[in-house]
Amino acid sequence: MLTRESVAAFFTEKTKPLSFKEIAHHMGLSRPEARALKRVLREMLRSGDLVLTRKGMYGPAKDMSLTTGYFEAHREGYGFVISEKPGERDIFIPRGATLGAMNSDRVIARVENQARRGGRIIRILERAYARVVGSLDVTKNAAYVRPKSKAIPFDLYIAPDNRGTARHGDMVVAEIVDYPTDKRAPSGKVVKVLEKPEDPASEVEMIIEEFNLPRRFPKAAAEEAKLLNKGQTDENRQKISGLREPRRKDLRSLPTVTIDGERAKDFDDAVSISLTEHGYRLWVHIADVGYYVPWGSAIDIEARKRGTSVYFPDRVIPMLPKELSEDLCSLRPKVERFAFTVEMDFDRFGMRTGAKFYPSLIKSDERMTYTSVRKILIDQDKAERARYDELLKDFDLMAELCGILRSNRLERGSLDFDLPEPEIILDMQGNPEAIIKAERNFAHMIIEEFMIAANEAVAEHLEGLGIPSLYRIHEEPDPMKMEDILKVLKPLGRSGRKILKPKDFSELLRSIKETAEEEVINYIVLRSLKQARYSPVNVGHFGLASQSYTHFTSPIRRYPDLAVHRILREVLAKKQLSDRRTKELETMLPDIAFNSSRTERLSVDAERAVIGAMRVWFMKDRVGDEFEGKIIGVTPFGLRIRLKDFYVDGFLHLSYLTDDFYQYNEKNLTLYGRNSRRTFRIGQEVRLRVDRVDMEEREIVFGLA
């Protein structure tokens, strides 16, 4: 039987590209088998495993100095290809060598300069964009859509017949008709004229269009969700999935709580704890989404496409229909729920001595919030402790184990980024009432440590069995990026080293705790690191200093977690996977990993865009007001400043510094006046004025008071 695996194995023995006839001849195929070969070759070309040369010869991409990955575009036209293969350095693609690739397109690139790791894109496998949101610019000779996204470095030509009712200056949604190439500009068709946002809610609607996020579930998925919510027997479900359910353990009598934010509606995880003779026993219960959503169901297909839930201040775009995410699968208090439990034993030093995995039936005793747990453990609030008197012993044990696990993780070299996040407070009308620094307290750390422990236990278990799975990987930083960090750290007086190694990062972050430069250095180090992503190949997680890590604990909002749930369930039910099933997973998982990583980046970008929009709506009536601020970034073009009273960033352009001629000093990261010697540096406090709020660009422009 011809498969991608058998064709890949065939090419490992070949030393040159081959034509279709040569492949069929060397493999000794009959005519029907040759037809099957064509289908397999097409699949391998689409996935990027094989490349078809201009002369019609097939060859493995890895043997032809070719790399498959996604394109990370820069607004100036150049970009980088991030390899799908772990451990490979990024490839720099200059402006004239992109083949018209757009941000997040899946591409094949050829490395043409090994020393500088430079190259060109030779094929675009999959387009990330089908639509573009931008303003229509009509001139005497032509019309163009200027994309709102800074990651799209070109305008979209709109033919007269494709303009519809749109007029000059309108914000529109344009469908891409012809994608750009090295020789041809892109063209499109206006499919929707957007109303100018009149309030923050309509601005969010525009961002949903801008990122092409789904608004509704397909009819088949919506109907499937309604049927599930009405109830479905084990027998019917097993007919759908073809999988015999492992025995479910009854844990309803075990004291169990969820700990989440005040506004959370989808409760993925719950925890239980007890003291044992040799240490601690921790139960991490995760919503058993895989029980209700088998491979290939209508909900599964849509969830895989979405990849993740997207969270905005005023709404959520869920990965799963609300019947599941907020009801049937959500571990709500006082309600019996199916869960997937990771039961772990730890000794008194926090070393894991055993782990079990099984489907369970739980009943959460309380829906706790981070604020409430903080009051109990940190503030020692008498009223709060009296209210949850029966659970105090459990909370004290959780705090104890969390402290030990966290200490061990930091000791092994895990990076501890304490990066503040903005929290948007909305009024009754949905307008931003305040933008503050989101609180992250000890209760957050408890859940964080327990989820890390469960994710590691599952990853190590599946890897130990040799079962194909998805891993959450984070590669070591590029050596060239390490040099860039040193350039920044030295003028801040934070490094006397000539060489910075990855193992030095943890010590560096500890040394700057509670200093004026902490936040800035955290961001500098974070930007130098590669992005964590999903992969069927485990190379470890650098940021967590973990040798084997996965995502298992949030199947309501992340598709990789749901995939890992199903794989673990299958292993528990069958004990051992057949060779055929193993090959099916090996074929399926790379695509899931790639799409999940891409949808994650898309959701992060969309969430940032909404926060940016909320900031300008919050500041639009404050033009002319004066504030205290702190410089958090210095560039040749000006200063990035954050307000003291609100968690709001803005930019002070170099042209607004009119009292002198200012120059940028790259060595010590400052702007200094040529005549006055006045200097601006990172961490410096300044008094500033809001000069302009650009609603279109979502930018706040400051001037010095």
C-alpha positions in Angstrom: 0.0 0.0 0.0 1.4 3.4 -1.1 1.6 5.9 1.7 3.5 9.2 2.4 5.8 7.2 4.7 6.7 4.5 2.1 7.4 7.2 -0.5 9.5 9.2 2.0 11.4 6.0 2.8 12.0 5.4 -0.9 13.6 8.8 -1.3 16.0 8.3 1.6 18.0 5.9 -0.6 18.1 8.2 -3.7 20.9 10.7 -4.4 19.1 12.9 -6.9 15.7 14.2 -7.9 13.6 11.8 -10.0 10.8 12.2 -12.6 7.4 10.5 -12.0 8.2 7.7 -14.5 11.5 7.1 -12.8 9.9 6.8 -9.3 7.2 4.5 -10.6 9.8 2.3 -12.4 12.2 2.1 -9.4 9.3 1.2 -7.1 8.0 -1.4 -9.6 4.4 -0.1 -9.6 1.5 -1.3 -11.6 -0.8 1.2 -13.5 -3.3 1.3 -10.6 -0.5 1.8 -8.1 1.0 4.5 -10.3 -2.3 6.4 -10.2 -2.2 6.1 -6.4 1.4 7.4 -6.5 0.3 10.6 -8.2 -2.2 11.2 -5.4 0.5 10.7 -2.7 3.0 12.9 -4.5 0.4 15.7 -4.7 -0.2 15.4 -0.9 3.6 15.6 -0.2 4.0 18.6 -2.5 1.1 20.4 -0.7 2.7 19.6 2.7 6.2 20.7 1.6 7.8 17.3 2.2 8.6 17.1 -1.6 9.5 19.8 -4.1 8.9 19.7 -7.9 11.7 21.3 -9.8 11.2 23.4 -13.0 12.2 20.3 -15.0 9.5 18.2 -13.4 11.7 16.3 -11.0 10.7 15.3 -7.5 13.0 15.5 -4.5 12.8 15.8 -0.7 12.9 19.4 0.5 15.5 18.7 3.1 18.0 17.3 0.6 17.8 20.4 -1.6 18.7 23.1 0.9 15.0 23.9 1.3 13.1 24.7 4.4 9.3 24.6 5.0 7.9 27.1 7.4 5.8 30.2 7.9 6.7 33.7 6.7 7.0 36.4 9.3 6.6 39.6 7.3 7.9 43.1 8.2 6.1 46.2 7.1 9.2 47.3 5.1 8.8 44.3 2.8 11.5 41.9 4.1 10.8 39.1 6.5 11.9 35.7 8.0 10.9 32.1 7.3 10.4 30.3 10.7 11.3 26.7 10.0 8.7 24.0 11.0 11.7 21.7 11.8 12.8 22.3 15.4 16.4 23.5 15.9 16.8 25.2 12.5 17.7 28.9 12.5 15.3 31.4 10.9 16.0 32.4 7.3 16.2 36.1 6.4 14.3 36.9 3.2 15.2 40.3 1.6 12.5 42.5 0.0 12.9 41.3 -3.5 12.9 37.6 -2.7 9.6 37.0 -1.0 7.7 35.8 -4.1 4.8 37.9 -2.9 4.4 36.0 0.4 2.2 37.6 3.0 2.5 37.4 6.8 1.9 33.8 8.2 1.8 32.2 4.7 3.2 28.7 4.7 6.2 28.6 2.3 9.3 26.8 1.1 12.5 28.8 1.2 15.9 28.1 -0.3 19.0 29.0 1.8 21.4 30.9 -0.4 23.9 32.2 2.1 24.7 29.7 4.9 26.9 32.1 6.9 24.2 34.9 7.1 21.3 32.4 6.9 19.8 34.4 4.0 17.6 33.1 1.2 14.6 33.4 -1.0 11.1 31.9 -1.0 10.6 29.6 -4.0 7.0 28.4 -3.3 4.0 29.4 -1.4 2.2 26.3 0.0 -0.7 27.9 1.8 -2.1 31.4 2.0 -3.0 32.8 5.4 -5.1 35.6 4.1 -8.2 35.4 1.9 -9.5 38.9 2.7 -7.9 42.3 3.6 -9.4 45.1 5.6 -8.3 48.6 4.6 -9.2 52.1 3.4 -10.2 52.6 -0.3 -8.0 55.1 -2.1 -9.5 56.2 -5.4 -7.2 58.2 -7.8 -7.8 59.4 -11.4 -6.2 56.2 -12.9 -6.9 53.5 -10.3 -8.3 52.4 -7.0 -6.4 50.6 -4.2 -7.1 49.2 -0.8 -4.5 50.2 1.7 -4.4 47.4 4.3 -4.9 48.4 7.9 -2.5 45.6 9.0 1.1 46.7 9.1 2.2 43.1 8.3 0.8 43.5 4.7 3.4 45.6 2.9 1.5 46.3 -0.3 -1.7 47.8 -1.6 -4.5 45.8 -3.3 -5.5 47.0 -6.7 -9.3 47.2 -7.2 -10.6 47.2 -10.8 -13.6 49.5 -11.5 -16.0 46.6 -11.8 -14.9 45.3 -8.5 -15.4 48.4 -6.5 -19.1 48.0 -5.8 -20.7 51.0 -4.0 -17.5 51.8 -2.1 -16.2 55.4 -2.3 -12.9 57.1 -1.7 -11.9 56.9 2.0 -14.3 54.1 2.9 -13.1 51.3 5.2 -13.7 48.1 3.2 -13.3 44.4 3.3 -11.6 43.2 0.0 -11.4 39.6 -1.2 -8.1 38.8 -2.8 -8.6 37.8 -6.4 -5.0 37.6 -7.5 -2.2 37.1 -5.0 1.0 39.1 -5.4 4.1 37.6 -7.2 7.5 39.0 -7.9 6.2 40.4 -11.2 2.5 41.2 -10.5 0.8 43.3 -8.0 -2.1 41.8 -6.0 -5.7 42.6 -6.9 -9.0 42.3 -5.1 -12.7 42.8 -5.0 -14.6 44.9 -2.4 -17.1 42.6 -0.7 -18.2 44.8 2.2 -18.2 48.5 3.2 -17.6 49.0 6.9 -19.2 51.7 8.9 -16.9 54.1 10.7 -16.6 52.9 14.3 -18.7 55.1 16.6 -17.9 53.3 19.8 -15.4 50.7 21.2 -17.9 47.8 20.5 -18.0 48.7 16.7 -14.2 49.0 16.7 -14.0 45.5 18.0 -16.4 44.4 15.2 -14.0 46.0 12.7 -11.0 44.1 14.2 -12.9 40.8 13.9 -13.3 41.6 10.2 -9.6 42.7 10.0 -8.4 39.3 11.3 -11.1 37.4 9.6 -12.3 35.7 12.8 -15.3 33.4 12.7 -18.6 34.9 14.0 -20.9 31.8 13.9 -20.5 28.1 13.9 -21.4 26.1 10.8 -24.9 24.7 10.9 -23.6 21.1 11.3 -21.5 22.0 14.3 -24.2 24.1 15.9 -26.8 21.2 15.5 -24.3 18.7 16.9 -23.7 20.9 20.0 -27.5 21.1 20.6 -27.9 17.3 20.4 -25.0 16.8 22.8 -26.5 19.3 25.3 -29.8 17.3 25.3 -27.9 14.2 26.4 -26.2 11.3 24.6 -25.7 7.8 25.9 -22.3 6.1 26.2 -23.4 3.5 23.6 -24.3 6.2 21.0 -21.1 8.0 21.7 -19.0 4.9 21.3 -20.6 4.3 17.9 -19.5 7.7 16.8 -15.9 7.5 18.0 -15.4 3.7 17.5 -13.5 3.7 20.8 -14.4 1.8 24.0 -14.4 4.1 26.9 -11.8 3.5 29.7 -13.3 2.9 33.1 -14.3 6.2 34.7 -13.3 6.8 38.3 -15.8 8.3 40.7 -14.2 11.2 42.5 -17.3 13.1 43.5 -16.5 12.8 47.2 -13.1 14.3 46.8 -12.9 18.0 47.9 -12.4 19.8 44.6 -12.3 23.5 43.6 -11.8 25.6 40.5 -9.8 28.8 40.7 -10.3 31.3 37.9 -10.7 35.0 37.2 -13.9 36.8 38.2 -15.2 37.0 34.6 -14.4 33.5 33.5 -17.3 31.4 32.1 -15.4 28.4 30.7 -13.8 26.3 33.6 -11.2 24.0 32.1 -9.6 22.8 35.2 -10.2 21.9 38.9 -7.8 20.8 41.6 -7.7 18.6 44.7 -4.9 17.9 47.2 -4.1 15.7 50.2 -1.2 15.0 52.4 0.4 11.5 52.2 2.8 9.6 54.3 5.7 10.7 52.1 4.5 14.0 50.7 1.6 15.3 48.7 -1.0 13.9 46.3 -2.3 16.3 43.7 -5.3 15.7 41.4 -5.6 18.0 38.4 -9.0 17.5 36.8 -9.4 18.7 33.2 -12.7 19.1 31.3 -13.3 15.9 29.3 -14.0 17.6 26.0 -12.7 14.5 24.1 -15.5 12.4 25.4 -18.1 14.6 23.7 -16.0 15.7 20.6 -14.4 12.7 18.8 -12.1 13.0 15.8 -13.8 14.0 12.6 -17.1 15.2 14.0 -18.5 18.5 12.8 -17.5 20.3 16.0 -14.0 18.8 15.8 -13.5 20.0 12.2 -14.5 23.6 13.1 -12.5 23.5 16.4 -9.4 22.4 14.5 -9.9 25.3 12.0 -10.3 27.9 14.8 -7.4 26.4 16.8 -8.1 28.5 19.9 -10.6 30.8 21.6 -10.0 34.5 21.3 -10.5 36.7 24.3 -11.5 40.4 24.1 -12.5 42.7 27.0 -16.2 42.6 26.0 -16.6 39.2 24.4 -15.1 35.8 23.6 -14.9 34.1 20.2 -14.9 30.5 21.5 -13.2 27.5 19.9 -16.2 25.3 20.9 -20.0 26.2 20.8 -21.2 27.7 24.0 -23.4 24.7 24.8 -20.1 22.9 25.4 -17.6 25.6 26.5 -19.9 27.3 29.0 -22.2 24.4 30.0 -21.7 20.7 29.2 -17.9 20.6 29.5 -17.4 23.5 31.9 -16.5 22.3 35.4 -19.2 24.4 37.1 -19.7 24.2 40.9 -22.1 21.8 42.6 -22.6 20.0 39.2 -21.4 16.5 38.3 -19.0 16.7 35.3 -17.0 14.2 33.3 -13.2 15.0 33.6 -9.9 13.6 32.6 -7.7 13.4 35.8 -4.0 13.5 36.2 -3.2 12.1 39.7 0.4 12.9 40.8 2.4 12.0 43.9 5.2 14.2 45.1 7.7 13.7 47.9 8.3 16.5 50.5 11.0 18.0 48.2 8.5 18.4 45.3 9.9 15.5 43.2 7.2 13.6 41.3 7.2 10.0 42.4 4.3 8.7 40.4 1.5 9.7 38.0 -1.8 8.1 36.9 -4.2 9.2 34.1 -7.9 8.2 33.9 -11.4 9.6 33.0 -13.3 10.6 36.1 -16.5 11.9 37.4 -16.1 15.0 39.7 -18.2 17.5 41.5 -16.6 20.9 42.1 -17.3 22.1 45.7 -16.6 25.8 45.0 -16.0 28.2 42.2 -13.1 30.1 43.7 -11.5 33.3 42.2 -7.9 34.4 42.3 -8.9 37.4 44.5 -10.7 35.2 47.0 -7.8 32.7 47.3 -5.4 35.6 47.8 -7.5 37.0 50.6 -7.4 33.6 52.3 -3.7 32.8 51.9 -2.0 36.2 51.7 -4.3 38.7 53.4 -5.5 36.3 56.0 -8.9 37.9 55.6 -11.1 36.6 58.5 -14.4 36.8 56.7 -13.1 35.0 53.7 -11.4 32.3 55.8 -14.6 31.8 57.8 -16.7 31.5 54.6 -14.4 28.7 53.2 -13.5 27.1 56.6 -13.9 23.5 55.4 -11.3 24.1 52.6 -8.7 26.1 54.5 -6.5 23.0 55.1 -6.5 22.2 51.3 -5.6 25.8 50.4 -2.7 25.8 52.9 -1.5 22.5 51.3 -1.8 23.9 47.8 0.3 27.0 48.8 2.9 24.7 50.4 3.3 22.5 47.4 3.2 25.4 44.9 6.1 27.1 46.8 8.2 23.9 46.5 7.4 23.2 42.9 8.0 26.8 41.9 11.3 26.9 43.7 12.4 23.7 42.0 11.4 25.0 38.6 13.4 28.3 39.0 16.4 26.3 40.4 16.5 24.2 37.2 16.7 27.3 35.1 13.1 28.2 34.2 12.7 31.8 33.1 10.5 33.8 35.5 9.0 36.7 33.5 6.9 38.9 35.6 5.5 40.9 32.8 2.5 43.2 33.5 -0.6 42.9 31.4 -3.2 45.6 30.8 -6.7 45.0 32.2 -9.5 46.9 30.5 -12.4 47.9 32.8 -15.6 48.6 30.9 -18.6 50.6 32.0 -22.2 49.5 31.5 -22.2 50.9 28.0 -19.1 48.9 27.0 -16.8 52.0 27.1 -13.3 51.7 28.7 -13.6 53.2 32.2 -10.1 52.5 33.2 -7.0 50.6 32.0 -5.0 49.2 34.8 -2.1 46.8 35.4 -3.7 43.3 35.7 -3.1 41.8 39.1 -1.1 38.6 39.2 -1.0 37.1 42.7 0.0 33.9 44.5 -3.3 32.2 43.6 -2.3 32.6 39.9 1.0 30.9 40.7 -0.7 28.0 42.4 -2.8 27.1 39.3 0.2 27.9 37.0 2.5 25.4 38.9 -0.1 22.7 39.1 -0.9 22.9 35.3 2.8 22.8 34.4 3.2 19.7 36.6 0.2 18.0 34.8 1.4 19.0 31.4 4.9 17.6 32.1 3.5 14.3 33.5 1.3 13.7 30.4 4.2 14.6 28.0 6.7 12.3 29.7 4.2 9.5 29.8 3.3 9.5 26.1 6.9 10.1 25.1 8.1 7.2 27.3 5.6 4.9 25.5 6.9 6.1 22.1 3.4 7.3 21.1 3.1 10.1 18.5 1.9 13.2 20.2 2.0 17.0 20.2 4.5 18.9 22.2 4.7 22.5 23.3 8.3 23.3 22.4 10.5 26.4 22.9 13.9 26.4 21.3 17.0 28.0 22.6 17.6 31.6 21.3 19.6 32.3 18.2 23.3 33.1 19.1 23.0 36.3 17.0 20.1 37.5 19.2 22.2 36.9 22.3 24.7 39.5 21.0 21.8 42.0 20.5 20.8 41.5 24.2 24.3 42.2 25.4 24.3 45.5 23.5 21.2 46.5 25.4 22.2 45.2 28.8 25.7 46.8 29.0 24.5 50.5 28.8 22.0 49.6 31.5 24.9 48.3 33.7 23.4 44.9 33.9 26.0 42.7 32.3 29.8 42.7 32.4 29.9 39.5 30.3 31.5 39.4 26.9 29.4 36.3 25.9 25.8 35.6 27.0 24.7 32.0 27.1 21.1 30.7 27.3 21.8 29.3 30.8 22.6 32.8 32.0 19.1 34.1 31.3 17.6 32.7 34.5 20.3 34.3 36.7 19.9 37.6 34.8 16.1 37.8 35.4 16.6 37.0 39.1 19.2 39.8 39.4 16.9 42.5 38.2 13.9 41.7 40.4 12.2 44.8 41.7 14.7 47.2 40.0 13.7 50.2 37.8 14.9 48.3 34.7 13.1 45.0 35.4 10.2 45.4 33.0 12.3 46.8 30.2 14.9 44.0 30.4 12.2 41.4 30.7 10.7 42.6 27.4 14.2 42.8 25.7 15.0 39.2 26.7 11.5 38.0 25.8 11.7 39.6 22.3 15.1 37.9 21.7 13.6 34.5 22.4 11.9 32.3 19.7 8.2 31.9 20.0 6.9 28.8 21.7 5.0 26.6 19.3 3.5 23.1 18.8 5.4 20.3 17.2 5.2 16.5 16.9 9.0 16.5 17.5 10.0 17.1 21.1 13.1 19.4 21.6 12.1 20.5 25.1 10.9 23.8 26.4 13.7 26.3 27.0 11.6 28.9 28.9 10.3 26.3 31.4 13.6 24.4 31.4 11.5 21.3 30.8 12.7 18.3 28.8 9.2 17.2 27.8 6.2 19.5 27.8 2.8 19.5 26.2 -0.5 21.3 26.5 -3.2 19.2 28.1 -5.0 21.4 30.6 -7.2 23.7 28.4 -9.1 21.6 25.9 -12.1 24.0 26.0 -10.0 26.8 24.5 -7.0 25.2 22.8 -7.2 22.5 20.1 -3.7 20.9 20.8 -4.9 20.1 24.3 -8.0 18.3 22.9 -5.8 16.3 20.4 -3.5 15.2 23.3 -6.6 14.2 25.4 -7.8 11.9 22.6 -4.3 10.4 22.1 -4.0 9.6 25.8 -7.6 8.2 26.0 -6.8 5.9 23.0 -3.6 4.7 24.7 -5.5 4.0 28.0 -8.3 2.1 26.1 -6.1 0.0 23.7 -2.9 -0.2 25.8 -0.9 -0.3 22.5 -1.6 1.5 19.2 -1.4 -0.5 15.9 1.3 0.4 13.3 -1.4 1.7 11.1 -2.9 4.0 13.8 0.6 5.2 14.7 1.3 6.2 11.0 -2.1 7.9 10.9 -1.2 10.1 13.9 2.3 10.8 12.5 0.7 12.0 9.2 -2.0 14.1 11.0 0.0 15.8 13.8 2.3 18.0 11.8 -0.6 19.8 10.1 -2.4 20.2 13.5 0.8 21.6 15.0 1.3 24.1 12.2 -2.3 25.3 12.1 -2.5 25.5 15.9 0.7 27.6 16.1 -0.6 29.9 13.4 -4.0 30.4 14.9 -2.4 31.1 18.3 -0.3 33.9 16.7 -3.4 35.3 15.0 -5.4 35.4 18.2 -2.5 37.1 20.1 -2.3 39.8 17.3 -6.1 40.3 17.4 -6.2 40.6 21.2 -3.3 43.2 21.0 -5.2 45.1 18.3 -8.3 45.3 20.5 -6.3 46.5 23.5 -4.7 49.1 21.3 -8.1 50.2 20.2 -9.4 50.4 23.7 -6.5 52.6 24.7 -7.2 55.2 22.0 -10.9 55.2 22.9 -10.0 55.7 26.5 -7.5 58.6 25.7 -9.4 60.4 22.9 -11.0 62.9 25.2 -7.8 63.5 27.1 -5.9 65.4 24.4 -4.1 68.4 26.0 -4.0 66.7 29.5 -0.7 66.3 31.3 0.5 63.1 32.9 3.6 61.6 34.6 5.2 58.8 32.6 8.2 56.5 32.3 10.3 55.9 29.2 10.1 52.1 28.4 11.8 52.3 25.0 14.3 54.5 23.1 14.6 54.3 19.3 16.2 56.5 16.6 12.7 57.8 15.9 11.7 58.8 19.4 10.5 57.5 22.8 8.0 54.9 23.9 6.4 56.1 27.1 4.0 54.5 29.6 1.7 56.6 31.8 2.0 56.3 35.6 -1.7 56.7 36.3 -3.0 54.4 33.6 -1.5 51.3 31.9 -1.3 53.2 28.6 1.6 53.4 26.2 2.2 56.1 23.6 5.0 57.5 21.4 6.9 60.8 21.6 8.3 61.3 18.1 11.7 62.8 17.6 10.2 65.7 15.7 8.3 66.7 18.9 11.6 67.3 20.7 12.0 70.9 19.5 14.3 72.4 22.1 17.5 70.9 20.5 18.8 68.6 17.8 18.6 65.1 19.3 20.7 62.2 18.2 20.4 58.5 18.9 23.3 56.8 20.7 23.1 53.1 19.9 25.8 52.1 22.4 23.9 53.3 25.5 20.4 53.5 24.1 19.8 57.2 24.7 18.6 60.2 22.8 20.8 63.2 23.7 20.7 66.9 22.7 23.7 68.0 20.7 23.8 71.5 22.4 22.0 71.1 25.7 23.3 67.6 26.4 19.8 66.8 27.7 19.5 63.0 27.7 16.6 60.6 27.6 17.1 57.0 28.7 15.1 53.9 29.5 13.5 54.0 33.0 13.6 57.8 33.2 10.5 59.6 34.4 9.1 62.5 32.4 6.1 64.8 32.4 4.3 64.7 29.2 1.2 66.0 27.4 -1.2 64.1 25.2 -0.8 65.9 21.9 -2.8 63.7 19.5 -4.9 60.5 19.5 -4.9 58.9 16.1 -8.0 56.7 16.0 -7.2 55.4 12.5 -3.7 54.1 13.4 -4.7 53.4 17.0 -1.7 55.4 18.2 -1.3 57.9 21.1 1.1 60.7 20.4 2.8 62.5 23.3 4.7 65.7 23.6 6.8 67.0 26.5 4.9 69.1 29.0 
